[in-house]
Amino acid sequence: MAEFRHDPVLLDRITDLVAPAVAGGGLLVDATLGLGGHTERLLREFPALHVVGIDRDPEALALATARLADFAPRFTPYRAVFDDIPGALAAAGADSTRGVLFDLGVSSLQLDSDARGFAYSRETSLDMRMDSADQVTAADVVNEYSTEELARVFSQYGEERFSHRIARRIVRERDTTPIVTTTQLADLVAAAVPEQGRRRGHPAKRVFQALRIEVNDELGALRRGLTAAVRATAPGGRIVVLAYHSLEDRIVKRAFAAGAHPPVPPGLPVVPPDARPFLRLVTRGAERPDAAEVAANPRAASARLRVAEVIGPVPPAWQAAS
């Protein structure tokens, strides 16, 4: 594990924010375990706490489990997509939790691995699967989706203004040569984007983000995961989310706001039980890392932290929406 740098983002702040919910013990779900940095701190800080850690990547899960060997009686690893919170609780012999932590960033293990194909700056296979057992790769998407489907992915998940130009260029090029490496794709995107589109960093950045989200169904999993987290968290428990781009953060913001401020007509004399607030916003807006943390860990620069506390029963029909 020494070859992978792992700097948990906002570690001190997250520890402080979950303390009121877990200082006395109980169970916390680390829904995006990664290499276990946040979980290690929480297990060390709160001796009565048990953590069940979810990760879909078997390599990351094995490395984190080895890292957390000293806490083995209080740590349960669980391989799954992070929306399977009920399954994780069952694996730990529990039916509710005192908190759920989501760190939605791609882990250092995945970003720095040439086998994963997440980085447009290195020559490697165009993969982008967080779980290598999944069937669909980024190369499958790039070589099989229609022009319209590719443009939708780039626009919706990458917020790419030149999505149609890029999609047309890809389809034209793949008719001659399949696109199977990261640098092939990055070069095609750069060639398709006009000069004014290159002022926001590397022109392939947004396309690679969009493909990663599509391949791993990241936003769908986030909506399902937030719904499961809110339903599984006991009153007084807290849900902590670190998002890294506006699409994720928007889903979290709206989900938390819907629980904290259910829509009811003004002046209603009696608020029905299913319209009463069941969440309390702990953070005011999205908190960001300070300059010192960003200087030490540039990957923290885009992080946005939001925390909500469960304060009452969740309406049966409630679902986190986009």
N, C-alpha and C positions, 0 to 999 in steps of 0.2 A: 504494500500500500504506500510505501514511501515515495514511489515515483509520481503519485498523484497529489497535487496540492489541494487542500480542502479547507477553505476559510468560511465557516458558518456566518451568515449575514445577520447583523443586528443581534448578536448573541446575548449581550448583557440586557438589552431592552426587552427581548422576548422572555428571558428568564424573569425579569421583574414583572412583566405583564401577566404571566401565567401563575406567578407565586400565589396570589390570593385564592386560586382555584385548587392548587395541588400541593401546597406546603404541608397540609395535614395528611397527605397520602392519597391513595386511590389510583386510578388508572388514567393514563394519557395515551392517545393514539398519535404517533408521528406518521402521518399519512404519506409522507414523501421522505423516507428515511435517508436515501442517498448513502453517504459514507458515515452517517451517524453522529455528526458534530453537535447538532442541537440536542439530540437525545443524550449524548454523553454528559453534556453540561447539566441537563435537568436531572439525570439520575445521580450525579455527584452532589448537586445542590440540595436535592430533596430526598433524604434517605428512605422515606416511607413510600416513595412513588414507584409504580410499576409502569413500564412503557411497552406497548406493542407497536412495532415498527413495520410499516408496509413499504414494499418496493417491488416493482414489476421486473426489475433487472436482477437476475440471479447472481451476477458477479458482484454488483453493489451490495446485495443482501448478504452475501458470504463475507465480504470485506468488513461490513459494518458489524456483523455478528462476531467476527474475530476481534474487532476493536473493542467491543463491549463485553468481552468474555468475563471481565472482573465483576460485571453486574448481572451475570447470567440468571440468577434466581429472580431478578426483577425486570428482565427483558425478554420479550417474545417476538421473534421474527416471523413475518407473514408475507409470502410472495403473492402479489396481486396488483391490479391497477388500484390507484388510491381511492376510487369510489367504493371499493368493497369494505367499507367500515364495519357493517354487520358481521361479515366473515372474520375480520380481524378481532372483533370483540369476542366472537364465539371461540376463536383459537386461544384467547386468553382467559376463557371461562367467565366472561362478564357480559352484561346486557346493557350497560351504559358506561359513560366515560366522564371524567372531570375536565377533559379538554381535548382538542384536536388541533394539530399543527400541520399546516400546508406550507412547504417551501417549494414554489412552483418553478424555480430555476432548473435548467439542465445542469446536472452535476459535473464536477470537474472530471470525474472518471469518464463520462461520456464525451464531453467536449474535447478532452485531450487524447482520446483514443483514436488512432488512425483507422481502426476497424469499423468505427461507427458512422463516419461520414457526416458529422454535424457541422464541420468547419469548412468554409469556402476558401480558406487560405492555404490548405494543404491538399495534395493529391491523394485521394483515397476513394474507395467505392462509395457510390451514392446510396446510402442505406437509411440512416436516421431512425431506425427502430430502437426504442428504449428497451424492448424485450426482443431478443433475437429469435424467439420462438414465434413471434407474430409473422403473418404471411406476407403482408404488403410492405414493400420498401419504397423509398423516395424514387428510385429508378423506375419502379413499376408505375408510379403516378406520372412521372415525367414522360415516359414512353408510351403510355396507354390512354391517358385522359385525352379527351377532345380539346380543341382550342378553347371552346367555351368553358369547359370544366376547369382547365388550367387557369384561365383568366379569373374565374370565380374564386378559386383557391388563393391566388396571389392578391386579389383585391380584398377579399373578406378577411383573410388571416394574416396578410402582410401589409395591408393598407397601401398597396403599391399602385401608384397613379398610372404607371405605364404597363399595367397587367396585360392588356390585350396585345400590345406590341411584343412583349416578352413571350407570351403564349404562342403567337404566330411564328416568331423566330424559332422557338423550340420545335414546333411541329414541322416546320420546313427543314430544319437540320436533321431531325431524327429520321426523316424519310430516307436519308442517305446513310447516316451512321447513328446507331443507338447511343443514347447519352447515359453513360454508366459510371462516370467519375465526377467528383466534386469540382475539379478544375474545368472539366468540359462545360458543366452547367454554369459555373461562375463566369467563364469567358463568354458564353452565349448571352447571358444576362447583360454583361457589361457592353457587349456589342449592340444590344437592342435598346439600351437606355440612352437617350440624348444627353448632351453635356449638362443641361440644367438639372437633370435628375441625379447627378453624381455629387451633389453638394452636401448630402446627408450621410456621408460615409460610403463604404463600398456598395455599389449598386446591387450586389447579390444578397446583401444582408436580409432584406425584407422577404425575398423569395425563399431563402433557406428557412427563415422562421415560419413562413406559411406552409412549406412542405413538411416541416417537423410537426406542426400542429395537425395537419391533415393525416399524416401517417399514424400518429399516436392518438388521434381523437382527443386532443388535450382539452379543448373547451367543453366538449360534451362530458368528459370525465369530471371536469371542474364543477359543472352544474350539478351532476349527480352526486359528486363528493360533498359539496356544500349542503345539499339537501340531506344526505345521510348523516353528516356531521351535526347539523342542527337537531335532527331527530334523536341522535344517539347521546347527546350531551345533557347531563343532568342539570337541573337548575343550580345556578351559581358557577357552572363550568364555563370555560371560555374557548372560543374558536379563533385561532391565530392564522392569518394568511399573509405570506410574502409573495407578491406578484411582481412580474418583471416587464410587463408591457401593458399597454392601455386596454387591450382586449380582455385580458385576465382581470385587471383591476376593475374594469367596468362591471363585469359579472359579479365580483365580490361586493363592490359598492352597492349595487342594486339589490343583491340578495340580503345584505345586512340592513339596508334601508327599509326593505319591504317587511322585515321582521320587527324593526324598531318603530316604524311609523306606518301601520296598516292603513289603507285608504278607507276612511269613514267620513260621511257627510258632516260638515261643521255644525256644532250645536246639537248633535244627537243626544237626547237625554239619557239613554241607556245604550252602552256599547255592547254588542253581542259578544259572547265569549270567543268566537272564532275571528273577531276583528280587534282583539286586544293585543297590545305589543307583547311579543315573546322574546325579543332581543333588546339588549342595551348596548349602544355603541360605546366602547371603552376608549378608543382612540378618536381624536377629532380629525376627521379626514384621513389621508394617508400619510404616515410618517416615513421619512427618508433617512438613509445613513448620512452621518455628518462627513465633512470634507476629509477628516483624518482617516475614517474607515475606507472611504473611496480611494484615497491615495494608497492605502495599504492593500486594498483588494478592489481593483478596477471593475471586477464583475458585479460588485455591489451597487454600482452607480445608478442603475435603473430600478432598484428595489423599491417597492411600495408596501408598507406594512399596515394592515387593518386588523382590529380585534373587536369581537363582539362577545357579550356574555348572555347566556340563556337565562331568562327571568321568569318564564312561565310556559304553559302547555303550547305545543306547536299545533296549529290547525291541521287536521288530517289531509286536507287537499293542498297544503302548501308545497311548492316546488321552487327551487332557485331557478330564476330565468335570466336570460341574457339582458 
